[in-house]
């Protein structure tokens, strides 16, 4: 007898065997028991969650010799022929390979005119129905709208949005859910025992996590583990089979990033590379582990019964800390998206993990030796008595800059700049100005962006948007013409400030007025004249 794959051998043959889809089973059984049988059903959900198996079960329940029944007996000739796929009145189509209008006309439109030969109903099961061509859907529409009373349609799809609304509205829709981790562990454990193999609980849990809620994927991975095992299925063997990194190595890597241990990071990556692990699989292993650590740090049930693994998770989560776990998840998710376009991924991943290991304060700190010019704000001088302010333009209040003795520049560290919330449209203080000064300073020297922003200044903060003024219109246009330039500045601002800020650039008012008037220099009058007088003569 030919070998049968596990996912075919352990396909659900009764509604009781269908795990994790209780809402679908309950509704279908109630409809059959009350004889409220629809003429068309639409099963939608992720791959490997039991859509086709449920379609066959429904066909059995409707056509069983003792039915229609809520639970087929699986012993009558009709049930056995449906199980074997040889029932002449249950027609299965794969729309991925039979998607043309001629296929629909030949196998469905023309066939519905004939009554079933053996069964109570003629059942059409169309798998991956979203792959049908528009013309094929048009040919199917009239038939599925008003079929003969002896015809039942069961459509299955993984992409519900690609099914035309005209078809959706004529079907009863059932959503199939991904399997929970506990359901997958229970099912894979049962299959392994039924096949006569012993497996470590941690190995079954690792396969279940990699299956991502798909029963068929889980059984396929378990079958690979059985074929490569030597007696007992172990966790190390599963990691080798899936190309992943062991949890011990992943934990060491995460803790080295937390502790800024660059030599250990490089040694661990070299060791993993010698095992033949792909850089992308390394990031995936880190992300899977961080997902488990997030559940542990927020005390969410893991769905496993392995007490030693749960204790290890809790210990690692405590050592990393909640903030580090969440930050690393976000950074590594972005790295996973970027690495597919990298030409030398192994070296890039090494430099990326080294960058993540550096303390965030180090990248955001204002240099001690040379503070930015924007931080050194001159102290306010007394007003000159000879200049009389105009009544229509009152003198705006001038913020007093901190004195060097009370607040030295050498202690200006950016992460404390936003320690208190800033109300919308609030004026920026010297700390926030230091943030932008640090951003400009962190840009590599002699680059076009650095040259365009060297004379810029932070103007105001609107909620989470920092408004920055440029001195020239041409600089603004140059920055905005390429989204990568503004995206680079946004990322640098977030890393520097420690907050999810965005930047909006604008030209200073003096530059805008000069452009609009066509004048080379704005005439000095009103408040501008008063300000110039203060700067020239002082307040004495």
TIMARKE-34882 format. One record per residue (C-alpha): x, y, z; residue number from 0. Coordinates in steps of 0.2 Angstrom, whole numbers, padded with zeros to 4 digits, always signed. Each point is the difference from the previous one (the first is absolute). Layout:
BEGIN
PT; u; v; w; pos
PT; X; Y; Z; NUM $
...
This chain:
BEGIN
PT; u; v; w; pos
PT; +0000; +0000; +0000; 0 $
PT; +0006; +0017; -0004; 1 $
PT; +0006; +0012; +0014; 2 $
PT; -0013; +0013; +0005; 3 $
PT; +0006; +0016; +0007; 4 $
PT; -0005; +0004; +0018; 5 $
PT; -0011; +0015; -0004; 6 $
PT; -0010; -0012; -0012; 7 $
PT; +0000; -0015; +0012; 8 $
PT; -0006; +0011; +0015; 9 $
PT; -0012; +0010; -0010; 10 $
PT; -0016; +0003; +0011; 11 $
PT; -0013; -0013; -0005; 12 $
PT; -0014; +0005; +0012; 13 $
PT; -0005; +0017; +0007; 14 $
PT; +0006; -0006; +0017; 15 $
PT; +0018; -0001; -0007; 16 $
PT; -0001; +0018; -0006; 17 $
PT; +0011; +0010; +0013; 18 $
PT; -0001; +0018; +0003; 19 $
PT; -0015; +0004; -0012; 20 $
PT; -0014; -0003; +0013; 21 $
PT; -0010; +0015; -0007; 22 $
PT; +0000; -0007; -0017; 23 $
PT; -0005; -0017; +0005; 24 $
PT; -0014; +0006; +0012; 25 $
PT; -0008; +0010; -0014; 26 $
PT; +0001; -0013; -0013; 27 $
PT; -0007; -0014; +0011; 28 $
PT; -0014; +0012; +0006; 29 $
PT; -0005; +0004; -0018; 30 $
PT; +0000; -0019; -0005; 31 $
PT; -0010; -0005; +0015; 32 $
PT; -0013; +0014; -0003; 33 $
PT; +0000; -0004; -0019; 34 $
PT; +0005; +0018; -0004; 35 $
PT; +0013; -0005; -0013; 36 $
PT; +0007; +0014; -0011; 37 $
PT; +0003; -0002; -0018; 38 $
PT; +0018; +0008; +0001; 39 $
PT; +0013; +0001; +0013; 40 $
PT; +0016; +0010; +0000; 41 $
PT; +0014; -0006; +0012; 42 $
PT; +0014; +0013; +0002; 43 $
PT; +0015; +0000; +0011; 44 $
PT; +0019; -0003; +0001; 45 $
PT; +0008; -0015; -0008; 46 $
PT; +0000; -0016; +0009; 47 $
PT; -0015; +0004; +0011; 48 $
PT; -0012; -0014; -0006; 49 $
PT; -0010; +0009; -0014; 50 $
PT; +0001; -0015; -0012; 51 $
PT; -0002; -0013; +0013; 52 $
PT; -0016; +0009; +0007; 53 $
PT; -0007; +0001; -0018; 54 $
PT; +0002; -0019; -0002; 55 $
PT; -0008; -0003; +0017; 56 $
PT; -0015; +0011; -0005; 57 $
PT; -0002; -0010; -0016; 58 $
PT; +0000; -0016; +0011; 59 $
PT; -0012; +0007; +0012; 60 $
PT; -0012; +0005; -0014; 61 $
PT; +0002; -0016; -0011; 62 $
PT; +0002; -0013; +0014; 63 $
PT; -0012; -0015; -0003; 64 $
PT; -0007; +0004; +0018; 65 $
PT; -0001; +0019; -0002; 66 $
PT; +0000; +0014; -0002; 67 $
PT; +0008; -0002; +0017; 68 $
PT; +0010; +0011; +0011; 69 $
PT; +0014; -0014; +0002; 70 $
PT; +0003; -0012; -0015; 71 $
PT; +0003; -0018; +0004; 72 $
PT; +0015; -0003; -0012; 73 $
PT; -0005; -0018; -0002; 74 $
PT; -0013; +0002; -0014; 75 $
PT; +0005; -0002; -0018; 76 $
PT; -0002; +0019; -0004; 77 $
PT; +0010; +0006; +0015; 78 $
PT; +0014; -0012; -0004; 79 $
PT; +0000; +0005; -0019; 80 $
PT; +0001; +0019; +0005; 81 $
PT; +0014; -0004; +0012; 82 $
PT; +0009; -0009; -0014; 83 $
PT; -0003; +0014; -0012; 84 $
PT; -0010; -0011; -0012; 85 $
PT; -0018; +0005; +0002; 86 $
PT; -0007; +0005; -0017; 87 $
PT; -0012; +0012; +0007; 88 $
PT; +0013; +0010; +0011; 89 $
PT; +0010; +0010; -0013; 90 $
PT; +0016; +0009; +0006; 91 $
PT; +0008; +0013; -0010; 92 $
PT; +0017; +0009; +0002; 93 $
PT; -0003; +0018; -0006; 94 $
PT; +0019; +0003; +0000; 95 $
PT; +0002; -0012; -0015; 96 $
PT; -0018; +0000; -0007; 97 $
PT; -0004; +0019; +0000; 98 $
PT; -0006; +0003; -0018; 99 $
PT; -0018; +0003; -0005; 100 $
PT; +0000; -0016; -0010; 101 $
PT; +0004; -0010; +0015; 102 $
PT; -0014; +0007; +0010; 103 $
PT; -0012; -0002; -0015; 104 $
PT; +0005; -0019; -0002; 105 $
PT; +0001; -0005; +0018; 106 $
PT; -0013; +0010; +0008; 107 $
PT; -0013; +0009; -0011; 108 $
PT; -0003; -0014; -0011; 109 $
PT; +0001; -0013; +0014; 110 $
PT; -0013; +0008; +0012; 111 $
PT; -0014; -0005; -0013; 112 $
PT; +0002; -0018; +0005; 113 $
PT; -0007; -0008; +0016; 114 $
PT; +0013; -0009; +0011; 115 $
PT; +0002; -0019; -0003; 116 $
PT; +0004; -0006; +0017; 117 $
PT; -0002; +0014; +0013; 118 $
PT; -0014; +0011; +0006; 119 $
PT; +0009; +0015; -0006; 120 $
PT; +0013; +0004; -0014; 121 $
PT; +0014; +0010; +0010; 122 $
PT; +0012; +0011; -0009; 123 $
PT; +0016; +0004; +0011; 124 $
PT; +0010; +0014; -0008; 125 $
PT; +0017; +0002; +0009; 126 $
PT; +0010; +0017; -0002; 127 $
PT; -0016; +0007; -0008; 128 $
PT; +0009; +0018; +0000; 129 $
PT; +0011; -0006; -0015; 130 $
PT; -0015; -0002; -0012; 131 $
PT; +0001; +0013; -0014; 132 $
PT; -0013; +0014; -0001; 133 $
PT; -0008; -0009; -0015; 134 $
PT; -0001; -0016; +0010; 135 $
PT; -0008; +0009; +0015; 136 $
PT; -0013; +0008; -0012; 137 $
PT; -0004; -0017; -0007; 138 $
PT; -0002; -0007; +0017; 139 $
PT; -0011; +0014; +0007; 140 $
PT; -0017; -0004; -0007; 141 $
PT; +0002; -0019; +0004; 142 $
PT; +0006; +0004; +0018; 143 $
PT; -0014; +0013; +0002; 144 $
PT; -0015; -0012; -0004; 145 $
PT; +0007; -0018; -0001; 146 $
PT; -0012; -0015; -0001; 147 $
PT; -0006; -0007; +0017; 148 $
PT; +0012; -0015; -0002; 149 $
PT; +0016; +0011; -0001; 150 $
PT; +0011; +0006; +0014; 151 $
PT; +0015; +0011; -0003; 152 $
PT; +0014; +0001; +0013; 153 $
PT; +0014; +0013; -0004; 154 $
PT; +0016; +0001; +0009; 155 $
PT; +0013; +0014; +0000; 156 $
PT; +0015; +0008; +0009; 157 $
PT; -0003; +0017; -0008; 158 $
PT; -0018; +0005; +0004; 159 $
PT; +0003; +0018; -0007; 160 $
PT; +0003; -0007; -0018; 161 $
PT; -0017; -0009; -0001; 162 $
PT; -0012; +0012; -0009; 163 $
PT; -0014; +0008; +0011; 164 $
PT; -0013; -0008; -0011; 165 $
PT; +0006; -0017; +0004; 166 $
PT; +0003; +0004; +0019; 167 $
PT; -0018; +0007; +0002; 168 $
PT; -0007; -0017; -0006; 169 $
PT; +0009; -0011; +0012; 170 $
PT; +0000; -0003; +0019; 171 $
PT; +0017; +0005; +0006; 172 $
PT; +0010; -0010; +0013; 173 $
PT; +0016; +0007; +0007; 174 $
PT; +0013; -0013; +0005; 175 $
PT; +0012; +0005; +0014; 176 $
PT; +0018; -0004; +0002; 177 $
PT; +0004; -0014; +0012; 178 $
PT; +0005; +0005; +0018; 179 $
PT; +0017; -0006; +0006; 180 $
PT; -0008; -0012; +0013; 181 $
PT; -0011; -0007; -0014; 182 $
PT; +0015; -0003; -0011; 183 $
PT; +0010; -0008; +0014; 184 $
PT; -0014; -0012; +0004; 185 $
PT; -0002; -0005; -0018; 186 $
PT; +0018; -0002; -0004; 187 $
PT; +0003; -0010; +0016; 188 $
PT; -0015; -0012; -0004; 189 $
PT; +0007; -0002; -0018; 190 $
PT; +0018; -0004; +0006; 191 $
PT; -0007; -0013; +0013; 192 $
PT; -0011; -0008; -0013; 193 $
PT; +0015; -0002; -0012; 194 $
PT; +0010; -0008; +0015; 195 $
PT; +0013; +0014; +0002; 196 $
PT; +0005; +0009; +0016; 197 $
PT; +0003; +0018; +0000; 198 $
PT; +0006; +0013; +0012; 199 $
PT; -0014; +0013; +0005; 200 $
PT; +0012; +0014; -0004; 201 $
PT; +0002; -0007; -0018; 202 $
PT; -0019; -0002; -0003; 203 $
PT; -0002; +0018; +0007; 204 $
PT; +0014; +0007; -0012; 205 $
PT; -0009; -0009; -0015; 206 $
PT; -0017; +0007; +0006; 207 $
PT; +0007; +0018; +0000; 208 $
PT; +0008; -0002; -0017; 209 $
PT; -0017; -0006; -0007; 210 $
PT; -0007; +0017; +0003; 211 $
PT; -0018; -0007; +0003; 212 $
PT; -0001; -0012; -0014; 213 $
PT; -0003; -0018; +0003; 214 $
PT; +0006; -0006; -0017; 215 $
PT; +0016; +0010; +0003; 216 $
PT; +0003; -0008; +0017; 217 $
PT; -0003; -0017; -0006; 218 $
PT; +0012; +0002; -0015; 219 $
PT; +0014; +0007; +0012; 220 $
PT; -0003; -0015; +0012; 221 $
PT; +0001; -0012; -0015; 222 $
PT; +0017; +0008; -0004; 223 $
PT; +0006; -0002; +0018; 224 $
PT; -0006; -0018; +0000; 225 $
PT; +0010; -0004; -0016; 226 $
PT; +0016; +0007; +0007; 227 $
PT; -0001; -0005; +0018; 228 $
PT; +0010; -0015; +0008; 229 $
PT; -0012; -0007; +0013; 230 $
PT; -0006; +0016; +0009; 231 $
PT; -0005; +0017; -0007; 232 $
PT; +0010; +0012; +0009; 233 $
PT; +0000; +0019; +0000; 234 $
PT; +0018; +0002; -0007; 235 $
PT; -0005; -0011; -0015; 236 $
PT; -0015; +0011; -0003; 237 $
PT; +0011; +0015; +0000; 238 $
PT; +0012; -0008; -0012; 239 $
PT; -0015; -0005; -0011; 240 $
PT; -0008; +0017; +0000; 241 $
PT; +0016; +0010; -0002; 242 $
PT; -0003; +0010; +0016; 243 $
PT; +0011; +0005; +0014; 244 $
PT; -0001; -0009; +0017; 245 $
PT; -0009; +0010; +0014; 246 $
PT; +0016; +0000; +0011; 247 $
PT; +0010; +0008; -0014; 248 $
PT; -0014; +0013; -0003; 249 $
PT; -0001; +0004; +0018; 250 $
PT; +0019; +0003; +0001; 251 $
PT; -0001; +0011; -0016; 252 $
PT; -0014; +0011; +0008; 253 $
PT; +0008; +0002; +0016; 254 $
PT; +0017; +0004; -0008; 255 $
PT; -0010; +0014; -0010; 256 $
PT; -0007; +0006; +0016; 257 $
PT; +0017; +0000; +0009; 258 $
PT; +0009; +0008; -0015; 259 $
PT; +0012; -0015; -0001; 260 $
PT; +0006; +0003; -0018; 261 $
PT; +0013; -0014; +0000; 262 $
PT; -0012; -0013; +0006; 263 $
PT; -0013; +0005; -0013; 264 $
PT; +0013; -0002; -0014; 265 $
PT; +0005; -0017; +0008; 266 $
PT; -0018; -0006; +0001; 267 $
PT; -0003; +0005; -0018; 268 $
PT; +0015; -0008; -0007; 269 $
PT; -0005; -0016; +0010; 270 $
PT; -0017; +0000; -0008; 271 $
PT; +0007; +0004; -0017; 272 $
PT; +0011; -0016; +0001; 273 $
PT; -0016; -0010; +0003; 274 $
PT; -0006; +0006; -0017; 275 $
PT; -0014; +0011; +0007; 276 $
PT; -0007; +0013; -0012; 277 $
PT; +0001; +0018; +0006; 278 $
PT; -0019; +0002; -0002; 279 $
PT; -0003; -0016; +0010; 280 $
PT; +0010; +0008; +0014; 281 $
PT; -0011; +0015; +0000; 282 $
PT; -0015; -0011; +0000; 283 $
PT; +0006; -0010; +0014; 284 $
PT; +0003; +0016; +0010; 285 $
PT; -0017; +0006; -0004; 286 $
PT; -0009; -0017; +0005; 287 $
PT; +0010; +0001; +0017; 288 $
PT; -0005; +0018; +0003; 289 $
PT; -0018; -0005; -0003; 290 $
PT; +0001; -0013; +0013; 291 $
PT; +0009; +0012; +0012; 292 $
PT; -0013; +0013; -0003; 293 $
PT; -0013; -0012; +0006; 294 $
PT; +0010; -0004; +0015; 295 $
PT; +0003; +0017; +0005; 296 $
PT; -0018; +0005; -0001; 297 $
PT; -0005; -0017; +0008; 298 $
PT; -0010; -0007; -0015; 299 $
PT; -0003; -0018; +0000; 300 $
PT; +0012; -0009; -0012; 301 $
PT; -0011; -0015; -0004; 302 $
PT; +0014; -0012; +0005; 303 $
PT; +0002; -0012; +0015; 304 $
PT; +0019; +0001; +0000; 305 $
PT; +0004; +0007; +0017; 306 $
PT; +0019; +0001; -0003; 307 $
PT; -0002; +0010; -0016; 308 $
PT; -0013; +0012; +0008; 309 $
PT; +0013; +0003; +0014; 310 $
PT; +0014; +0003; -0012; 311 $
PT; -0011; +0012; -0009; 312 $
PT; -0005; +0010; +0016; 313 $
PT; +0019; +0001; +0005; 314 $
PT; +0005; +0007; -0017; 315 $
PT; -0014; +0012; -0001; 316 $
PT; +0004; +0007; +0017; 317 $
PT; +0018; +0002; -0005; 318 $
PT; -0004; +0009; -0016; 319 $
PT; -0014; +0011; +0007; 320 $
PT; -0016; +0005; -0008; 321 $
PT; +0006; +0015; -0009; 322 $
PT; +0015; -0009; -0008; 323 $
PT; -0011; -0014; -0006; 324 $
PT; -0013; +0012; -0009; 325 $
PT; +0014; +0010; -0007; 326 $
PT; +0009; -0015; -0007; 327 $
PT; -0016; -0007; -0008; 328 $
PT; -0003; +0016; -0009; 329 $
PT; +0018; +0002; -0006; 330 $
PT; +0002; -0018; -0005; 331 $
PT; -0017; +0000; -0009; 332 $
PT; +0007; +0015; -0011; 333 $
PT; +0016; -0010; -0003; 334 $
PT; -0009; -0015; -0006; 335 $
PT; -0009; +0011; -0012; 336 $
PT; +0016; +0008; -0006; 337 $
PT; +0012; -0015; -0001; 338 $
PT; -0008; -0008; -0016; 339 $
PT; +0007; +0015; -0010; 340 $
PT; +0018; -0001; +0008; 341 $
PT; +0014; -0007; -0011; 342 $
PT; +0011; -0006; +0014; 343 $
PT; -0013; -0005; +0013; 344 $
PT; +0012; -0008; +0013; 345 $
PT; +0011; +0015; +0002; 346 $
PT; -0015; +0012; +0000; 347 $
PT; -0008; -0010; +0014; 348 $
PT; +0016; +0000; +0010; 349 $
PT; +0001; +0019; -0001; 350 $
PT; -0019; +0002; +0003; 351 $
PT; +0001; -0010; +0016; 352 $
PT; +0015; +0009; +0006; 353 $
PT; -0009; +0017; -0003; 354 $
PT; -0015; -0006; +0010; 355 $
PT; +0012; -0005; +0014; 356 $
PT; +0006; +0018; +0002; 357 $
PT; -0009; +0010; +0014; 358 $
PT; -0013; +0011; -0007; 359 $
PT; +0006; +0015; +0011; 360 $
PT; +0017; -0002; -0009; 361 $
PT; -0006; +0004; -0017; 362 $
PT; -0011; +0014; +0007; 363 $
PT; +0012; +0009; +0011; 364 $
PT; +0006; +0017; -0003; 365 $
PT; +0019; +0001; -0002; 366 $
PT; +0009; +0007; +0015; 367 $
PT; +0014; +0008; -0009; 368 $
PT; -0010; +0010; -0013; 369 $
PT; -0018; +0004; +0005; 370 $
PT; -0011; +0005; -0016; 371 $
PT; -0001; +0018; -0003; 372 $
PT; -0019; -0001; +0002; 373 $
PT; +0002; -0005; +0019; 374 $
PT; +0011; +0016; +0004; 375 $
PT; -0014; +0012; +0000; 376 $
PT; +0005; +0018; +0005; 377 $
PT; -0006; +0007; +0016; 378 $
PT; -0014; +0014; -0001; 379 $
PT; +0008; +0017; +0001; 380 $
PT; -0009; +0015; +0008; 381 $
PT; -0010; +0010; -0012; 382 $
PT; +0006; +0017; -0007; 383 $
PT; -0010; +0015; +0007; 384 $
PT; +0003; +0009; -0017; 385 $
PT; -0012; -0012; -0009; 386 $
PT; -0018; +0002; +0003; 387 $
PT; -0011; -0015; -0005; 388 $
PT; -0014; +0003; -0011; 389 $
PT; -0017; -0003; +0009; 390 $
PT; -0007; -0011; -0014; 391 $
PT; +0014; -0012; +0002; 392 $
PT; +0004; -0005; +0018; 393 $
PT; +0016; -0007; +0004; 394 $
PT; -0001; -0019; +0001; 395 $
PT; +0007; -0008; +0016; 396 $
PT; +0018; -0007; -0002; 397 $
PT; +0004; -0017; +0008; 398 $
PT; +0015; +0002; +0012; 399 $
PT; +0013; -0012; -0005; 400 $
PT; +0008; -0011; +0014; 401 $
PT; +0016; +0007; +0008; 402 $
PT; +0015; -0011; -0003; 403 $
PT; +0003; -0001; +0019; 404 $
PT; -0017; -0007; +0004; 405 $
PT; -0002; -0011; -0016; 406 $
PT; +0016; -0005; -0009; 407 $
PT; +0000; -0005; -0018; 408 $
PT; +0010; -0015; +0004; 409 $
PT; -0015; -0008; +0009; 410 $
PT; -0012; +0002; -0015; 411 $
PT; -0006; -0018; -0003; 412 $
PT; -0014; -0002; -0012; 413 $
PT; -0010; -0014; +0007; 414 $
PT; -0006; +0011; +0014; 415 $
PT; -0005; +0014; -0012; 416 $
PT; -0018; -0007; -0001; 417 $
PT; -0002; -0006; +0018; 418 $
PT; -0016; +0011; +0002; 419 $
PT; -0014; +0000; -0013; 420 $
PT; -0001; +0015; -0011; 421 $
PT; -0017; +0007; -0003; 422 $
PT; -0005; +0003; -0019; 423 $
PT; +0007; +0016; -0007; 424 $
PT; +0011; +0003; +0015; 425 $
PT; +0016; +0010; -0003; 426 $
PT; +0016; -0010; +0000; 427 $
PT; +0012; +0001; +0014; 428 $
PT; +0019; -0001; +0000; 429 $
PT; -0001; -0019; +0003; 430 $
PT; -0010; -0003; -0016; 431 $
PT; +0011; +0012; -0010; 432 $
PT; +0014; -0011; +0006; 433 $
PT; -0008; -0015; -0007; 434 $
PT; -0001; +0007; -0017; 435 $
PT; +0018; +0007; +0002; 436 $
PT; +0005; -0018; +0004; 437 $
PT; -0009; -0007; -0015; 438 $
PT; +0010; +0012; -0012; 439 $
PT; +0016; -0004; +0009; 440 $
PT; -0003; -0019; -0002; 441 $
PT; -0001; +0002; -0019; 442 $
PT; +0016; -0005; -0008; 443 $
PT; +0011; +0015; -0004; 444 $
PT; +0002; +0006; -0019; 445 $
PT; -0016; -0008; -0005; 446 $
PT; -0014; +0010; -0010; 447 $
PT; -0013; -0002; +0014; 448 $
PT; +0012; +0007; +0013; 449 $
PT; +0004; +0015; -0011; 450 $
PT; -0019; +0003; -0002; 451 $
PT; -0004; -0001; +0018; 452 $
PT; +0015; +0008; +0008; 453 $
PT; -0009; +0017; +0002; 454 $
PT; -0017; -0007; +0004; 455 $
PT; -0008; +0002; +0017; 456 $
PT; -0015; -0008; +0009; 457 $
PT; -0015; +0012; +0000; 458 $
PT; -0014; -0009; +0009; 459 $
PT; -0007; -0016; +0006; 460 $
PT; -0018; -0005; -0005; 461 $
PT; -0004; -0016; +0009; 462 $
PT; +0012; -0012; -0007; 463 $
PT; +0005; +0010; -0015; 464 $
PT; +0016; +0011; +0001; 465 $
PT; +0000; +0015; -0011; 466 $
PT; +0017; +0005; -0007; 467 $
PT; +0004; +0016; -0009; 468 $
PT; +0012; +0001; -0014; 469 $
PT; +0008; +0016; -0006; 470 $
PT; -0002; -0003; -0019; 471 $
PT; -0015; -0006; -0011; 472 $
PT; +0012; -0010; -0011; 473 $
PT; +0006; -0010; +0015; 474 $
PT; -0018; -0005; +0004; 475 $
PT; -0004; -0005; -0018; 476 $
PT; +0016; -0011; +0000; 477 $
PT; -0005; -0009; +0016; 478 $
PT; -0018; -0003; -0006; 479 $
PT; +0004; -0007; -0017; 480 $
PT; +0006; -0016; +0006; 481 $
PT; -0009; -0010; +0014; 482 $
PT; +0015; -0009; +0005; 483 $
PT; +0008; +0016; +0006; 484 $
PT; -0014; +0005; +0012; 485 $
PT; -0002; -0018; +0005; 486 $
PT; +0018; +0000; +0006; 487 $
PT; -0002; +0015; +0010; 488 $
PT; -0016; -0007; +0008; 489 $
PT; +0009; -0015; +0005; 490 $
PT; +0015; +0010; +0007; 491 $
PT; -0012; +0011; +0010; 492 $
PT; -0009; -0015; +0008; 493 $
PT; +0017; -0008; +0004; 494 $
PT; +0006; +0016; +0008; 495 $
PT; -0015; +0005; +0009; 496 $
PT; -0007; -0017; +0006; 497 $
PT; -0017; +0006; -0006; 498 $
PT; -0011; -0004; -0015; 499 $
PT; +0002; +0017; -0008; 500 $
PT; -0001; +0006; -0018; 501 $
PT; +0007; +0015; -0008; 502 $
PT; -0009; +0014; -0010; 503 $
PT; +0011; +0012; -0009; 504 $
PT; -0004; +0018; -0005; 505 $
PT; +0009; +0015; -0006; 506 $
PT; +0004; +0014; +0013; 507 $
PT; -0013; +0014; -0001; 508 $
PT; +0014; +0013; -0005; 509 $
PT; +0005; -0011; -0015; 510 $
PT; -0019; -0003; -0005; 511 $
PT; -0003; +0019; +0001; 512 $
PT; +0015; +0004; -0011; 513 $
PT; -0005; -0012; -0013; 514 $
PT; -0018; +0006; -0001; 515 $
PT; +0005; +0019; -0001; 516 $
PT; +0015; -0003; -0012; 517 $
PT; +0011; +0011; +0012; 518 $
PT; +0017; -0006; +0004; 519 $
PT; +0000; +0005; +0018; 520 $
PT; -0015; +0003; +0011; 521 $
PT; -0002; +0018; +0006; 522 $
PT; +0003; +0002; +0019; 523 $
PT; -0015; +0007; +0008; 524 $
PT; -0012; -0003; +0015; 525 $
PT; +0006; -0015; +0010; 526 $
PT; +0014; -0004; -0011; 527 $
PT; +0007; +0018; +0002; 528 $
PT; -0002; -0002; +0019; 529 $
PT; +0009; -0016; +0000; 530 $
PT; +0015; +0007; -0010; 531 $
PT; +0001; +0015; +0011; 532 $
PT; +0001; -0012; +0015; 533 $
PT; +0014; -0010; -0008; 534 $
PT; +0010; +0015; -0005; 535 $
PT; -0002; +0012; +0015; 536 $
PT; -0005; -0012; +0014; 537 $
PT; -0013; +0005; +0013; 538 $
PT; +0011; +0012; +0010; 539 $
